[in-house]
Amino acid sequence: MKIKKYVWILLSFSLFACKKEEQTLNQTPVSKPIVSEDGAKISFAGSVGTGSFATQLIEKKSIRTDLIAPGRVVAEVVQSSDALGQNLILFDNPDLTYNYTEMLQHLININKQRGVIAQKKVILEQKKLQLSRVKDLMDNRAATGQEFTNAQIEVTNAETEVAQEVTGLENEKTSLLEHETRLKLAGFDPQSLVHAKQRTTWLICELPENQFQKVKKGSNCEVQFLAFIDKKFTGRIEEVGEVVDNLTRLVKLRVAILNPGDDLKAGMFGSVHFGVAEGDFVTIPREALVVVQGREYVFVKKAALTYVRREVTAGQQVENSVVIFSGLQPQETVITTGAMQLKGLSFGY
């Protein structure tokens, strides 16, 4: 009986001690963060509550982005025995085919017209020389006034013919300019079309007006087509458009691709990848940026347990980083993991 009594006493003492220890643990004070300066500053009195925070030192780094623009094959040079030395080009747009054909015809007409003008000018000089001889003869009473008048008429007629041919040449140039302008508005350089290598394929893509200045004429790019998903083609930027579309605010770019295998056809769609170097910028991890009512913030570590809210101006996202244009300086430390918790404390969420 005495043994049972002692066991009961020991069990009662153990239960009492455990309960006392539990009460002691429950009464341990937990430090609450101190939020001041209208939520812009958050301080912790102890390490409790900050264990889930992670930070990163901010540095500048070189950013290289991959601008991507949809593109369409709009023309290709094909061989033709009837092209009379001119490139035969297949367009995906009948209107462009018409303009290109008319342009070639006007070029032919201009060359012919220049030849005719040169011949007419030779004849005019002969007529002027003949007039001068008749005048000398008339002055020496070896020619009549009628002969001199006839010679003058022949000079006038020759001058009129030259003037008419010059006018015809100017009309041809005006018509040529009209068709060249339409081709340029479609993103083509008329001279590049005329002198392009066989099997050249052209692709037109468009970039927003705030991005087209990042690419340069003569630079290479990569093109991937829906029809050849596992194959990439190397292209070269032949021209950056001179006009920004009034409605879309896009600028046309013409990309040339050599197509020796005849794989690409006019009308095909693909995507053009422009790998461009943006420069050196301050960047932060994407999870460090918080947005409240359209404004962007980060939390900067100022002391061991003190963090301040900082409004920033963010730019494009590159992989898992975000470019920061203003609000942060290199060598500052921002909160990455735990930024959402500080956001709640700072804005009272």
Secondary structure, DSSP 8 states (H G I E B T S, - for coil): -HHHHHHHHHHHHHHHHHHHHHHHHHTS-----EEETTTTEEE-SSSTT-TT--EEE--EEEEEEEEEEEEEEEEEEE--TTSTTS-EEEESSHHHHHHHHHHHHHHHHHHHHHHHHHHHHHHHHHHHHHHHHHHHHHHTTSS-HHHHHHHHHHHHHHHHHHHHHHHHHHHHHHHHHHHHHHHHHTT--HHHHHH--TTEEEEEEEEETTTGGGS-TT-EEEEEETTEEEEEEEEEEEEEEEEE-TTT-EEEEEEEEE-TT----TT-EEEEEEEEEEEEEEEEEGGG-EEETTEEEEEEEEETTEEEEEEEEEEEEETTEEEEEES--TT-EEE-TTHHHHHHHHHT-
